[in-house]
C-alpha cells in the first residue's frame, strides 16, 4: 500500500467513525496517528491539539493537514484533509434528507439518544488523555486550574485565555 493511500484511508476512517465534533474525535485521532501509525509522538499530538485550537477550522481538518504535511509534504496534507472530510460530506448530504423526513421516528430519536452520551464519553476520554500528557508538573496544573477557573467565572474570550496561559507559562517556567 502506498504511503498516500495509507494516509488517506487512515483519515477516512477517522472522519467516518467520529461523531460529535473535534473533541470527540481526539481519542481516535490520537490512536491512529500516535500509536498505530506512529506519525507523531504523544508530545507532538498535544502540540497539534493546541495549534488546532488556535487555528481557524475543525480540529480534525487541522490535524489531518498538519500530519499529512509532516509525513508527506503538501500533497500529503491534501490527501489527509480530503480523507477526513470525505465521508462527512457524503453522509451529511445523504442523511440530511433521510433525517428530515424521519426525524420524529422512534428509531432516529433512539439513535440520537444513544449517540449523545457516547460523544460525551469520547470527549471525557480526550480530556483525560490531554490532561495526562499536558500537566506534567505542579506549575502546569496551576496554569490549567487558573484558566479553568477564569473560563468558568469570567467572560474572557478563549483567545485571551490562551494568551494569558502563555504569559503564565513564561512567568512560571522562566523563573
C-alpha positions, 0 to 999 in steps of 0.5 A, spaced: 500 500 500 502 506 498 504 511 503 498 516 500 493 511 500 495 509 507 494 516 509 488 517 506 484 511 508 487 512 515 483 519 515 477 516 512 476 512 517 477 517 522 472 522 519 467 516 518 467 513 525 467 520 529 461 523 531 460 529 535 465 534 533 473 535 534 473 533 541 470 527 540 474 525 535 481 526 539 481 519 542 481 516 535 485 521 532 490 520 537 490 512 536 491 512 529 496 517 528 500 516 535 500 509 536 498 505 530 501 509 525 506 512 529 506 519 525 507 523 531 509 522 538 504 523 544 508 530 545 507 532 538 499 530 538 498 535 544 502 540 540 497 539 534 491 539 539 493 546 541 495 549 534 488 546 532 485 550 537 488 556 535 487 555 528 481 557 524 477 550 522 475 543 525 480 540 529 480 534 525 481 538 518 487 541 522 490 535 524 489 531 518 493 537 514 498 538 519 500 530 519 499 529 512 504 535 511 509 532 516 509 525 513 508 527 506 509 534 504 503 538 501 500 533 497 500 529 503 496 534 507 491 534 501 490 527 501 489 527 509 484 533 509 480 530 503 480 523 507 477 526 513 472 530 510 470 525 505 465 521 508 462 527 512 460 530 506 457 524 503 453 522 509 451 529 511 448 530 504 445 523 504 442 523 511 440 530 511 434 528 507 433 521 510 433 525 517 428 530 515 423 526 513 424 521 519 426 525 524 420 524 529 421 516 528 422 512 534 428 509 531 432 516 529 430 519 536 433 512 539 439 513 535 440 520 537 439 518 544 444 513 544 449 517 540 449 523 545 452 520 551 457 516 547 460 523 544 460 525 551 464 519 553 469 520 547 470 527 549 471 525 557 476 520 554 480 526 550 480 530 556 483 525 560 488 523 555 490 531 554 490 532 561 495 526 562 500 528 557 499 536 558 500 537 566 506 534 567 508 538 573 505 542 579 506 549 575 502 546 569 496 544 573 496 551 576 496 554 569 490 549 567 486 550 574 487 558 573 484 558 566 479 553 568 477 557 573 477 564 569 473 560 563 468 558 568 467 565 572 469 570 567 467 572 560 474 572 557 474 570 550 478 563 549 483 567 545 485 571 551 485 565 555 490 562 551 494 568 551 494 569 558 496 561 559 502 563 555 504 569 559 503 564 565 507 559 562 513 564 561 512 567 568 512 560 571 517 556 567 522 562 566 523 563 573 
